[in-house]
Amino acid sequence: MPFYSDSEIPVRDDLAQAHAAQFERFARAGTWGTAVQRLAVISEARQAGIDAGMLEAPEDGGAVSDVELPEDVRAIIRCLAASPRDFDMGTYQQARDAGLSDAEFAELVAIVSFIVNLDVYARGIGVPLRPFAEPQPGNPSREQPVEAVLEQAFVPTIPNPPEGGAIAKEMYGPFKPYIMRALSIVPDEFRAHLELEQAQYVLLPKIMDFDYNHHEGLTRPQVEVVAGRVSAINDCFY
């Protein structure tokens, strides 16, 4: 059954598939978190949106995690999910003080931003928030790329080629800006971000082709106006 079969607004198949794939990922162990830990994180992020009045609680929220997150970690999740303009270097330091490594912090940021993205989309098309799948057994890989170094971001990132080596060439091609490389210390989350970005925004090979329209209902200039307005509202420094 299509992921958004209950939507009165048509949803492109590739977009629905990209969203469904993210919910499937949430139910599996990541690079640093088990499936039940990841479920606890996204559940906390969703609840932050509900408590802030941004989201409506679904009748069926799906699976529930029995993991109790530390209070400092919960505060970081809720800040990112409901008040991203307040997410800054101090928040990062709070995460480090709470015992999170740079890579664990990056994975947390990734999955919180993904679930907020998906939940806001569901709200936008008028369907209930999608239920969480039951967490699957398995252990985190805990693989960290040795190529990642501290550049100009909070956490280490994999440099562009040639400095970033073979993994950079595989992940980036010739070049990726910081806004896309921010999660590269956890390559699986970086790749998941790219999958969402290409379905929701524009195909990367076409990003500098300003006559290319990814969506039939919006021209590229209209897309950029929406993106710019959202960024301004959220005090995004980009």
N, C-alpha and C positions, 0 to 999 in steps of 0.2 A: 504494500500500500504506500503511495507517495507520502513523503514526510509531512507535507502541508495539504493533505487531501481535504481537510476541513476548512480551508481558506476560501472565501468568496472571491478573493483577488488572485488572479493567475500568478503562479510562481514558476519561473523557469526550472526545467528539470535539473540543469547543472547546478543551480543555486540550492535547490532542495537537497540534492545529493551531497553537496559540500557541507551543508548544515547537519545532515544526518550523520555524516562521517565524523564530525566533531563530537557528537553525542556518543558515538561508538567509542571514540578515543577516551572520553572521560571515564568510561567503564573499565579501562585497562590500566595496568601499571605504567607509569611514565618513566622518565630518566631518573628522577629522584624521589617520587612519591608513589606509594602503592595505590591501587584502585580505590580502596576505602578512604585513604587520606585525600586523594584528589576529589572524591565525592564530597568529603567534609568541606573542602575549600570552596567548591562551586556552590554547595548548598548555603554556605555562609554568605557568599557573594549575592546569591539570589535573594536571600532573606534581607540583606542590606537594602536592596532595591525595593523590596516590598515594604519594609519599615519606613523608607524615605518617601513612599507614595509614588514611586516611579513605575512600579509593577503591581499587578493584581495577582494575589496568590491563587494558584490553580487548584481545582478540586482534587486532581491526582498529580502529585508532585513526583511520583515514582519512588525509586529506592532512597533509603535513608542510611546515612553512615553512623556508626557507633563510635567514631573517633572524636575525642574531645580536644579541640585545638587550644593551644595556649592563648591566653587573653591578648598578649602582644600581637600574636599572629592574626587573631580575629580582628583586631583594630586595624591592622595593615590592609587586610582583605576588604573590610568595610569602607575604608578610606578610598581605596582604588575603585571599588564598585559604585559607591554613591557620591563621592566627592573627589573626583580625580584631579581637580585643580589644586587640591591641597597635598597631592602626592609629590614629594620633593626629596632632596638629599637627606633631610631629616627622617623621612619615612624609611629610606634605605638604611640609614644608620640604626633606626629602631629595629629593622629586620635583622641586621647583623648582631645587635645587642641581644636579640631574642634567640640567637644561636643558628640562624639560617646562613648557609654558605651563599656565595654569589650565585652559583648555579641553582640552588634551591630557591632563592629569591626570584631568579629569572623564570623558573618554571611556574612559580606561584603567580607572578604577574601575567604570564601567558594565559593560564587557564582561567584566571579571573576575567581578563579582558575578553577572552573568547565567549564565556557564558553571558557576560553583560551584552556583548554584541548580539548573540543569538536570542536572548530574552527580549531585548529592545526591538529586534526585528519581529518577533512573534506579536508583541504588543502593537507594533505598527500596522501589521496586516490583520489584526483583530482576531487572533486565535489564542487559545490558552497556552501558557508556557509549556514547552515540551517536557514530558516526564523523564526523570533520570533512570537509566538502565541499572540493573543490578551489577555491582562491582565484580569483576572477574579476578580469579586468583593469579598470582604472579608477583615476581619481585622486580623492583626498579633495576635498570641496567647500571646506573651510576657511572656512566661513561662521560668523561669530560674531555673535550678536545684540547690537546696540548698546544694547539696553535693559538688559542685565545689569549690575548694580552690586554692590559689596561690601556685603552686609547683615550677617548674623550667622553666616555659614558660612565655611569655609576659602576657598572660591572664590566669585566673583561669581555671583549668581543673578538671574533675572528676577523683579522684584517682582510681587505680586498686582495686579490691576486696582484702580484706574485707573492707578497709577504705571507698571505694566509695559506699558501701551499695548495695541495691537491683538493683538500676539503673545501677551500674557498672557491676554487674553480668549479667544483661540482655544485655547490650551493648557490653561488652568486652569478656564475658566468663571468664576464669581464669586470663588473662593478656593481655594488649595491651601496646606497647611502646609509648613514647611521640609523635613520628611522626604520629601515628594514633589517639592519644587522643587529638591532638591540637585543634580540633573543638568541643570537647565534651561539652563545655559550652552552645552550641546550639545543642542538641541531634539530631534533624532532619537533620541538615547538616552533622553531624558525620555519621549518617546512610546512607545518600546519598553518602558520600565519600566511605563508605565500598562497596556499590553496584557497584560503578564505578571501584573501585580497584579490586574487585573479577572478574569483566568481562574483565578488561584490563590487569591485571597483573597475579595474581595466586590466586587460592582458598585458603582462610586463613588456613583451616585445613592442607593444603599441603605445607605451606610456608617453613617448615623446611625439607621437603622431596625433596632433590636436584636431585633425579632421575625422579621426576614428571614433565611432559611437558604439560603445559596448551594449548600451540599452536602447531599445527602440523608442521608449517613452521619454528619454532625456538625451539632449545633446551633450557633448563633452563640456562646453562652457557652463551649462546648467549643472552638471555634476560637480564641477569645480566650485561653483557658487555655493552649493549645498555643503560641500566639504569645508570650504573656507568659513562659512557661517557657523557650522558646528564647532570647528576648531576655535573660533573666536569666543563662542559661548563658554567653551571648556578651558579658556585661557591656555591653549596649547602654544608653546613657544615656537613650534614650527610654523 
